[in-house]
Amino acid sequence: MYSKFQTAAVARTGHAVLMAGAALALTMTAANAETLRWARVADALTMDPHSQNEGPTSTLLHHIYETLVGRATDGTLEPRLATEWAISEEDPSVWVFKLREGVTFHDGAAFNAEDVVFSLDRARAESSGFKALHSAVESVSMVDDYTVHVKMSGPSPLYVQNLTNTFIMDKGWAEENNVVEPQNFAAGEENYAVRNTNGTGPYTLVSRDPEVRTVMAHFEGHWDEAPAVTEIIYTPISEAATRVAALLSGEVDVVQDVPVQDIARLEQTDGIKVTTGPENRNIFFAYDVASDKLLSSDAEDNPFKKPEVREAMALVLDRDAIQQVVMRGQSQPSAAPLPPFVNGWTEEMNSYDAPDYERAAALVVEAGYPDGFTVNLNCPNDRYLNDEAICQAMVGMLSRANINANLVSQTRSLHFPLIENWETDFYLLGWGVPTFDSAYVFNFLVHTREGSYGSFNGSRYSNPEVDAKIEQLETMTDLEARDALIAEIWDQVMEDRVFLNVHNQMLAYAMKDNINLDVHPENQPKMATVTFGN
């Protein structure tokens, strides 16, 4: 059953060695219509459902926990723990959620409105990676066992779009295990929910060895139809060649992150098929535009504060070369720091100029750096498709303007805290937009870091006028006026060169040819939807 308040925002979107050793332990039995062996480049950072708003983490957790509403493969909203949602007829600032009855948590506890109130409040906590999604929420209240009211600071017609990755926990379990507050991941905190789970999802957590192997089994008490896959063996394999070798040798059944250099070969391999599609994610560089002095630079001031330097960096970025050489065609070059799925994207934002290295070098001199300057470039090496290679290419391009970038490449579990803790001057990041609306980008990446805003604003960008406009978006009911305001914000963000976007990422899943699994625009495949057969 779909709500009439599924808003217009949705309508607008359409090693080459065999694995051995304990670190890559896999079951060696042949796959069947019950067990699915799933490999991808990265593991979940935590099992705490409100700690990290991060792709691989949410993807794994979607099998164990559930949300009030979900996102279908075609981008539309679908009912999960909520069966209906609508804005209250009595108060336009209140969202009313009708909950699914007869749902139980994995430990047998009954699901009800008390759990939803607790979970939405927990997701708004200071240590939550999801708090910016709920910044306009004033209170959450239980009307009866299966009705919840969410009171907003004003009319908020698009709020339901923010709920597709906000998981629901059992209040009693959280209290019993002292996990009322989310894990503070950036501070290195541990809690019981980091390694233990109790959701309502289609699968229960059987065993977990972080960065090695996670096993999940079908929850027979789940409210939905029983899936074809009754056991999932999830194995993170960081090396691209090893992931492919595991698929070809039959040790895994599905590889989620197919290296771009292997797509054509796999498409021509008997017994293997590849599905592809664009991802709701853009890849970009950002830099500290506010500090007086950079942490890693030999410059006496902050070159990134100067518009000439930011323009020079834009002029050396050769997006087409990265697409052709690094990505083997598996990207959509773009200057727009949001995917084309998202409300607010325009062709004008998407366009970019050809590189001009001579002009870029002159701009660096004009900015006061006749001998150029050095700076560290922080880059993950296990998160996005060819992320380290993109950074390596950028290092060479920057050198053409006498900007000497020292590449510091490391795992994403170390990389992301650098951004959250403001310990990087210059970095690569990818950002998906699960709400399919620009406000998500603004709330996390553009707004000044304060309160629930700006948790991933590693650039330190701060513009009070832009902040005020961002906050205004949350309670605008005139969607045409709201779109106009979004355009105003993007005009300023693009003028200020807050981001240096590279491309929108493409996705490829490879699997045995008897497995049917569509590419999901959020790169969140649901193994409960897998079917078997050619």
Sequence and secondary structure as in RCSB ss.txt:
>XXXX:A:sequence
MYSKFQTAAVARTGHAVLMAGAALALTMTAANAETLRWARVADALTMDPHSQNEGPTSTLLHHIYETLVGRATDG
TLEPRLATEWAISEEDPSVWVFKLREGVTFHDGAAFNAEDVVFSLDRARAESSGFKALHSAVESVSMVDDYTVHV
KMSGPSPLYVQNLTNTFIMDKGWAEENNVVEPQNFAAGEENYAVRNTNGTGPYTLVSRDPEVRTVMAHFEGHWDE
APAVTEIIYTPISEAATRVAALLSGEVDVVQDVPVQDIARLEQTDGIKVTTGPENRNIFFAYDVASDKLLSSDAE
DNPFKKPEVREAMALVLDRDAIQQVVMRGQSQPSAAPLPPFVNGWTEEMNSYDAPDYERAAALVVEAGYPDGFTV
NLNCPNDRYLNDEAICQAMVGMLSRANINANLVSQTRSLHFPLIENWETDFYLLGWGVPTFDSAYVFNFLVHTRE
GSYGSFNGSRYSNPEVDAKIEQLETMTDLEARDALIAEIWDQVMEDRVFLNVHNQMLAYAMKDNINLDVHPENQP
KMATVTFGN
>XXXX:A:secstr
   TTS HHHHT    S   SGGG    S   SSEEEEEES   S S TTT   HHHHHHHTTTS BSEEE TTS
 EEESSEEEEEE SS TTEEEEEE SS B TTS B  HHHHHHHHHHHTSTT TTGGGGTTEEEEEEEETTEEEE
EESS  TTGGGGGTT B   HHHHHHTT SS   TTTT   GGGT     SSEEEEEEETTTEEEEEE TT SS 
  S  EEEEEE   HHHHHHHHHTTS SEESS  GGGHHHHHTSTTEEEEEEEEEEEEEEEE  S SS SS SSS
S GGGSHHHHHHHHHH  HHHIIIIISTT EEE SSSS TTSBT  HHHH      HHHHHHHHHHTT TT EEE
EEEEESSSSTTHHHHHHHHHHHHHTTTEEEEEEEE HHHHHHHHHTT  SEEEEEEE TTSBHHHHIIIIIS SB
TTB TT TT    HHHHHHHHHHTT   HHHHHHHHHHHHHHHHHTT EEEEEEEEEEEEEETTEE    TTS  
 GGG EE  
